Amino acid sequence: MYNRDRFNLGNEIRNIIRNAVDTRDFRGLNHDIRNMVNRALNEAGITVKRDSFKDIPPDPQGMKDQRKEEYRAAYEQPKKQEELQKKENIKPAKVAVPVGQVSGMLQLVLGIIGTVLFGFVGFLFALAGLLIANSAFLYIFLFGLLPCTAGSLVVAFNGSSIRQRLKRFQVYMKKMDGRSYILIKDLSVATGKSEKFIVKDLQKMIAKGMFPEGHIDDKKTCFMLNNEVFRQYLLLKESMKMKEIEENEKRSKESIQHESMDPAVRKAIEEGRSYVKRIREANYAIQNVEISRKLDKLEEVTEKIFDYVETRPHKLPEIRKFVGYFLPTTLKLLDAYRELDSQSVQGKNISSAKAEIEQSLDTINTAFDNLLDGLFEEIAMDISTDISVLETMFAQEGLTRNKKSPKNENEG
């Protein structure tokens, strides 16, 4: 029954999103998503505060990790720059410049004219030299008019090449449709050129200043239009390295405990961490700093929950529904966000649905925090009891009374 409910919940979310995308009718989608999350919360049996669907501002005190501070800076920096530019009346730097519009046309026209002119005159001189057997005409043709004709052909070819590059530039910009990044394979499909050609073409455009802030990722799979997106990419890349190191350390630690761990506990934790891994992969695929921040927090809290249950297996029943409902639902919501984000036209309803999913992540994070806090309730009670016992013992031994100083005794 439990597995069937979980399966149905995932299918309902997927069907709602796909139906909205297929019919292009996104009205009420955000309301449906909210109901799905609320239902998942209720079925998981975890209490969440009533106002947890409101936009929860990030807690700066809780952001001790340097990587998260960098995420926040990357998210807020464009706004600060925009405000500064407005104050100083400075125009923002252009991220796309159609270099060669004038020079390309000029070279093409002059090259064609030169080729026709020098070619025709050269033909006449060559013909005259042959007919009247005058070597002077042939010398003029071979060492004057022929090189000029060849040079004109080169100029015309270069102008044509520039014009073709400009056409591809326009295709790239149209395909990006206002976005700051795009996959190389998408540009390959749009132009009919190979991905290898697209990469070289973009590199030439970057070198010529057509994309002053353009960057291509290390794997040559994604083109980024500005420095800010590239900075976010570097942060995510560094984050992946750090997580890989942490995972290797955890793996070595877990391998030691693996044999002695209860099979039921091991299975639940492995299942949960497999979901977290898929959520992390979705996190890397979504180019949204704010969502990355929320998913980083989700992953951090989730790992703490699993670490806690590893050391206290008797707490396993308290996280079964957490693993069975919350993590799969979170993954479904992220898949839905990616599908909505891939739509070429980002209308009001799509934006509203994406915002609702972001707020749903706040709700899920709050639920995870509550669950983790609940797991530590037993420890908190034990600590409180120990402190009370210590205070009682100190009082019985007279160690908590303030001793009078010699000065006070003399005054008495």
Beta strands, then each sheet from edge to edge (+ up, - down):
strand 1: 181-183
strand 2: 215-216
strand 3: 222-224
sheet 1: 1+ 3- 2+
end
